[in-house]
Amino acid sequence: MPYSVPEDFFAELQESIAADAKREIATARRKLRLRWLSAGMAAVAAVFAVVVATHVDFGQKERLNVEFSAVEDAFCELSADDQAYLLDVYQTDVFMNE
């Protein structure tokens, strides 16, 4: 044969390749485990956010129970300029007039 290799070259090559493969598999498993852990934590955070958002009323119940007479009384206590300003804003509001 025109080529020669050191003794036990192929055995060492096989062991080296097997060791590299084991390291790559272990690294891939760690990365996959980290991804699952991150996804799990994100899912827990999303569920927590939904639970908090659906169970917190932010005081809306109290605001909705205000009667129109209270709003009218508050409007009557404003100065004429303030009343005119509020009426103008209400009439030109893009979202109110859709």
Backbone as JSON Lines, residues from 0, in Angstrom:
{"i":0,"aa":"M","n":[0.85,-1.19,0.0],"ca":[0.0,0.0,0.0],"c":[0.89,1.25,0.0]}
{"i":1,"aa":"P","n":[0.56,2.23,-0.8],"ca":[1.38,3.44,-0.87],"c":[1.19,4.35,0.34]}
{"i":2,"aa":"Y","n":[0.08,4.17,1.08],"ca":[-0.18,5.05,2.21],"c":[-0.08,4.26,3.5]}
{"i":3,"aa":"S","n":[0.35,4.95,4.56],"ca":[0.42,4.27,5.86],"c":[-0.14,5.2,6.93]}
{"i":4,"aa":"V","n":[-0.71,4.64,7.94],"ca":[-1.26,5.4,9.06],"c":[-0.67,4.85,10.33]}
{"i":5,"aa":"P","n":[-0.61,5.66,11.36],"ca":[-0.07,5.15,12.62],"c":[-0.93,4.01,13.16]}
{"i":6,"aa":"E","n":[-0.32,3.23,14.02],"ca":[-1.03,2.11,14.62],"c":[-2.17,2.65,15.49]}
{"i":7,"aa":"D","n":[-3.29,1.99,15.53],"ca":[-4.5,2.35,16.29],"c":[-5.12,3.67,15.82]}
{"i":8,"aa":"F","n":[-4.78,4.12,14.62],"ca":[-5.35,5.36,14.1],"c":[-6.87,5.27,13.96]}
{"i":9,"aa":"F","n":[-7.34,4.21,13.37],"ca":[-8.77,4.07,13.12],"c":[-9.55,3.88,14.42]}
{"i":10,"aa":"A","n":[-8.98,3.18,15.39],"ca":[-9.64,2.99,16.7],"c":[-9.76,4.34,17.41]}
{"i":11,"aa":"E","n":[-8.68,5.14,17.38],"ca":[-8.72,6.46,18.02],"c":[-9.68,7.39,17.28]}
{"i":12,"aa":"L","n":[-9.71,7.29,15.96],"ca":[-10.64,8.11,15.17],"c":[-12.07,7.76,15.52]}
{"i":13,"aa":"Q","n":[-12.38,6.49,15.64],"ca":[-13.74,6.07,15.99],"c":[-14.11,6.56,17.38]}
{"i":14,"aa":"E","n":[-13.2,6.46,18.34],"ca":[-13.46,6.94,19.71],"c":[-13.65,8.45,19.73]}
{"i":15,"aa":"S","n":[-12.86,9.17,18.95],"ca":[-12.96,10.62,18.88],"c":[-14.31,11.05,18.3]}
{"i":16,"aa":"I","n":[-14.73,10.38,17.23],"ca":[-16.01,10.7,16.61],"c":[-17.16,10.38,17.56]}
{"i":17,"aa":"A","n":[-17.08,9.25,18.25],"ca":[-18.13,8.87,19.2],"c":[-18.2,9.88,20.35]}
{"i":18,"aa":"A","n":[-17.05,10.34,20.85],"ca":[-17.04,11.33,21.93],"c":[-17.64,12.65,21.46]}
{"i":19,"aa":"D","n":[-17.29,13.08,20.24],"ca":[-17.86,14.31,19.69],"c":[-19.37,14.19,19.52]}
{"i":20,"aa":"A","n":[-19.82,13.05,19.05],"ca":[-21.26,12.84,18.87],"c":[-21.99,12.89,20.21]}
{"i":21,"aa":"K","n":[-21.4,12.27,21.24],"ca":[-22.02,12.29,22.58],"c":[-22.11,13.73,23.1]}
{"i":22,"aa":"R","n":[-21.05,14.51,22.9],"ca":[-21.07,15.91,23.35],"c":[-22.14,16.71,22.61]}
{"i":23,"aa":"E","n":[-22.25,16.51,21.31],"ca":[-23.26,17.23,20.52],"c":[-24.67,16.83,20.93]}
{"i":24,"aa":"I","n":[-24.88,15.56,21.19],"ca":[-26.2,15.1,21.64],"c":[-26.54,15.7,23.0]}
{"i":25,"aa":"A","n":[-25.57,15.73,23.91],"ca":[-25.81,16.31,25.24],"c":[-26.11,17.8,25.13]}
{"i":26,"aa":"T","n":[-25.39,18.5,24.27],"ca":[-25.64,19.93,24.07],"c":[-27.02,20.16,23.47]}
{"i":27,"aa":"A","n":[-27.39,19.35,22.5],"ca":[-28.72,19.48,21.88],"c":[-29.82,19.22,22.91]}
{"i":28,"aa":"R","n":[-29.61,18.24,23.77],"ca":[-30.61,17.95,24.81],"c":[-30.74,19.11,25.78]}
{"i":29,"aa":"R","n":[-29.6,19.7,26.16],"ca":[-29.66,20.86,27.07],"c":[-30.39,22.03,26.43]}
{"i":30,"aa":"K","n":[-30.12,22.28,25.16],"ca":[-30.79,23.37,24.45],"c":[-32.29,23.11,24.35]}
{"i":31,"aa":"L","n":[-32.67,21.86,24.04],"ca":[-34.08,21.52,23.95],"c":[-34.76,21.67,25.3]}
{"i":32,"aa":"R","n":[-34.09,21.23,26.35],"ca":[-34.64,21.36,27.7],"c":[-34.82,22.84,28.06]}
{"i":33,"aa":"L","n":[-33.85,23.66,27.69],"ca":[-33.94,25.1,27.96],"c":[-35.09,25.73,27.18]}
{"i":34,"aa":"R","n":[-35.28,25.31,25.93],"ca":[-36.4,25.83,25.14],"c":[-37.74,25.45,25.75]}
{"i":35,"aa":"W","n":[-37.87,24.19,26.17],"ca":[-39.12,23.77,26.8],"c":[-39.35,24.52,28.1]}
{"i":36,"aa":"L","n":[-38.3,24.73,28.87],"ca":[-38.43,25.48,30.12],"c":[-38.86,26.92,29.83]}
{"i":37,"aa":"S","n":[-38.27,27.54,28.82],"ca":[-38.64,28.9,28.46],"c":[-40.08,28.97,27.97]}
{"i":38,"aa":"A","n":[-40.47,28.02,27.15],"ca":[-41.85,27.99,26.65],"c":[-42.83,27.76,27.8]}
{"i":39,"aa":"G","n":[-42.47,26.89,28.73],"ca":[-43.33,26.64,29.89],"c":[-43.48,27.88,30.75]}
{"i":40,"aa":"M","n":[-42.38,28.6,30.97],"ca":[-42.45,29.81,31.77],"c":[-43.29,30.88,31.07]}
{"i":41,"aa":"A","n":[-43.16,30.97,29.75],"ca":[-43.96,31.93,29.0],"c":[-45.44,31.57,29.08]}
{"i":42,"aa":"A","n":[-45.75,30.28,29.02],"ca":[-47.15,29.84,29.13],"c":[-47.71,30.16,30.51]}
{"i":43,"aa":"V","n":[-46.92,29.93,31.54],"ca":[-47.37,30.25,32.9],"c":[-47.6,31.75,33.04]}
{"i":44,"aa":"A","n":[-46.71,32.55,32.49],"ca":[-46.88,34.01,32.55],"c":[-48.13,34.44,31.8]}
{"i":45,"aa":"A","n":[-48.39,33.83,30.66],"ca":[-49.59,34.18,29.88],"c":[-50.86,33.82,30.64]}
{"i":46,"aa":"V","n":[-50.87,32.64,31.24],"ca":[-52.04,32.23,32.02],"c":[-52.24,33.17,33.2]}
{"i":47,"aa":"F","n":[-51.16,33.52,33.87],"ca":[-51.25,34.44,35.0],"c":[-51.8,35.79,34.56]}
{"i":48,"aa":"A","n":[-51.32,36.28,33.41],"ca":[-51.81,37.57,32.9],"c":[-53.29,37.52,32.57]}
{"i":49,"aa":"V","n":[-53.73,36.41,31.98],"ca":[-55.15,36.27,31.66],"c":[-55.99,36.22,32.93]}
{"i":50,"aa":"V","n":[-55.52,35.47,33.92],"ca":[-56.26,35.37,35.18],"c":[-56.35,36.73,35.86]}
{"i":51,"aa":"V","n":[-55.24,37.44,35.9],"ca":[-55.25,38.76,36.53],"c":[-56.15,39.72,35.76]}
{"i":52,"aa":"A","n":[-56.07,39.68,34.44],"ca":[-56.87,40.61,33.64],"c":[-58.36,40.33,33.75]}
{"i":53,"aa":"T","n":[-58.74,39.08,33.92],"ca":[-60.16,38.76,33.99],"c":[-60.74,38.89,35.39]}
{"i":54,"aa":"H","n":[-59.88,38.91,36.4],"ca":[-60.39,38.98,37.77],"c":[-60.21,40.33,38.43]}
{"i":55,"aa":"V","n":[-59.54,41.25,37.77],"ca":[-59.36,42.58,38.32],"c":[-60.34,43.51,37.64]}
{"i":56,"aa":"D","n":[-61.14,44.2,38.41],"ca":[-62.16,45.06,37.8],"c":[-61.7,46.51,37.65]}
{"i":57,"aa":"F","n":[-60.55,46.86,38.23],"ca":[-59.98,48.19,38.1],"c":[-60.97,49.29,38.49]}
{"i":58,"aa":"G","n":[-61.88,49.0,39.38],"ca":[-62.82,50.0,39.84],"c":[-63.9,50.34,38.84]}
{"i":59,"aa":"Q","n":[-64.09,49.55,37.8],"ca":[-65.07,49.87,36.77],"c":[-66.49,49.76,37.29]}
{"i":60,"aa":"K","n":[-66.73,48.87,38.24],"ca":[-68.09,48.71,38.75],"c":[-68.58,50.0,39.41]}
{"i":61,"aa":"E","n":[-67.68,50.64,40.15],"ca":[-68.07,51.89,40.8],"c":[-68.32,52.99,39.78]}
{"i":62,"aa":"R","n":[-67.51,53.03,38.72],"ca":[-67.67,54.07,37.71],"c":[-68.96,53.87,36.91]}
{"i":63,"aa":"L","n":[-69.35,52.66,36.69],"ca":[-70.54,52.4,35.88],"c":[-71.84,52.71,36.63]}
{"i":64,"aa":"N","n":[-71.76,52.76,37.94],"ca":[-72.96,53.0,38.73],"c":[-73.25,54.49,38.92]}
{"i":65,"aa":"V","n":[-72.48,55.37,38.28],"ca":[-72.73,56.8,38.37],"c":[-73.98,57.11,37.55]}
{"i":66,"aa":"E","n":[-74.9,57.8,38.18],"ca":[-76.14,58.11,37.48],"c":[-75.97,59.36,36.63]}
{"i":67,"aa":"F","n":[-76.82,59.48,35.63],"ca":[-76.73,60.6,34.72],"c":[-76.97,61.92,35.44]}
{"i":68,"aa":"S","n":[-77.78,61.92,36.47],"ca":[-78.04,63.17,37.2],"c":[-76.77,63.69,37.86]}
{"i":69,"aa":"A","n":[-75.89,62.78,38.31],"ca":[-74.62,63.21,38.91],"c":[-73.73,63.85,37.85]}
{"i":70,"aa":"V","n":[-73.74,63.29,36.64],"ca":[-72.94,63.86,35.55],"c":[-73.51,65.23,35.17]}
{"i":71,"aa":"E","n":[-74.82,65.32,35.11],"ca":[-75.46,66.59,34.76],"c":[-75.18,67.65,35.81]}
{"i":72,"aa":"D","n":[-75.21,67.27,37.08],"ca":[-74.91,68.22,38.16],"c":[-73.47,68.71,38.06]}
{"i":73,"aa":"A","n":[-72.54,67.79,37.76],"ca":[-71.14,68.18,37.64],"c":[-70.95,69.12,36.44]}
{"i":74,"aa":"F","n":[-71.64,68.84,35.33],"ca":[-71.55,69.7,34.16],"c":[-72.11,71.09,34.45]}
{"i":75,"aa":"C","n":[-73.19,71.16,35.22],"ca":[-73.8,72.45,35.55],"c":[-72.91,73.3,36.44]}
{"i":76,"aa":"E","n":[-72.04,72.65,37.22],"ca":[-71.13,73.39,38.11],"c":[-69.95,73.99,37.37]}
{"i":77,"aa":"L","n":[-69.74,73.63,36.12],"ca":[-68.63,74.19,35.34],"c":[-68.97,75.6,34.88]}
{"i":78,"aa":"S","n":[-67.92,76.33,34.56],"ca":[-68.14,77.67,34.02],"c":[-68.68,77.56,32.59]}
{"i":79,"aa":"A","n":[-69.22,78.66,32.09],"ca":[-69.79,78.65,30.75],"c":[-68.72,78.33,29.69]}
{"i":80,"aa":"D","n":[-67.49,78.84,29.89],"ca":[-66.41,78.55,28.95],"c":[-66.05,77.06,28.96]}
{"i":81,"aa":"D","n":[-65.99,76.49,30.16],"ca":[-65.68,75.06,30.25],"c":[-66.78,74.21,29.63]}
{"i":82,"aa":"Q","n":[-68.03,74.6,29.84],"ca":[-69.14,73.87,29.24],"c":[-69.06,73.94,27.71]}
{"i":83,"aa":"A","n":[-68.77,75.12,27.2],"ca":[-68.67,75.29,25.75],"c":[-67.51,74.47,25.19]}
{"i":84,"aa":"Y","n":[-66.4,74.45,25.9],"ca":[-65.24,73.67,25.47],"c":[-65.58,72.18,25.42]}
{"i":85,"aa":"L","n":[-66.2,71.66,26.48],"ca":[-66.56,70.25,26.51],"c":[-67.54,69.89,25.39]}
{"i":86,"aa":"L","n":[-68.5,70.74,25.16],"ca":[-69.45,70.48,24.08],"c":[-68.77,70.47,22.72]}
{"i":87,"aa":"D","n":[-67.83,71.4,22.53],"ca":[-67.09,71.46,21.27],"c":[-66.25,70.21,21.07]}
{"i":88,"aa":"V","n":[-65.56,69.78,22.12],"ca":[-64.74,68.57,22.04],"c":[-65.61,67.35,21.76]}
{"i":89,"aa":"Y","n":[-66.75,67.28,22.41],"ca":[-67.66,66.15,22.2],"c":[-68.17,66.11,20.77]}
{"i":90,"aa":"Q","n":[-68.51,67.25,20.22],"ca":[-69.07,67.29,18.87],"c":[-68.03,67.03,17.78]}
{"i":91,"aa":"T","n":[-66.77,67.37,18.06],"ca":[-65.72,67.15,17.04],"c":[-64.89,65.9,17.29]}
{"i":92,"aa":"D","n":[-65.24,65.11,18.28],"ca":[-64.48,63.91,18.59],"c":[-64.71,62.86,17.5]}
{"i":93,"aa":"V","n":[-63.61,62.37,16.94],"ca":[-63.67,61.42,15.85],"c":[-64.29,60.09,16.31]}
{"i":94,"aa":"F","n":[-63.93,59.65,17.5],"ca":[-64.4,58.36,17.98],"c":[-65.85,58.39,18.44]}
{"i":95,"aa":"M","n":[-66.3,59.51,18.91],"ca":[-67.68,59.62,19.36],"c":[-68.64,59.72,18.18]}
{"i":96,"aa":"N","n":[-68.17,60.24,17.06],"ca":[-69.05,60.51,15.93],"c":[-68.96,59.47,14.82]}
{"i":97,"aa":"E","n":[-68.44,58.29,15.11],"ca":[-68.34,57.25,14.09],"c":[-69.68,56.63,13.8]}
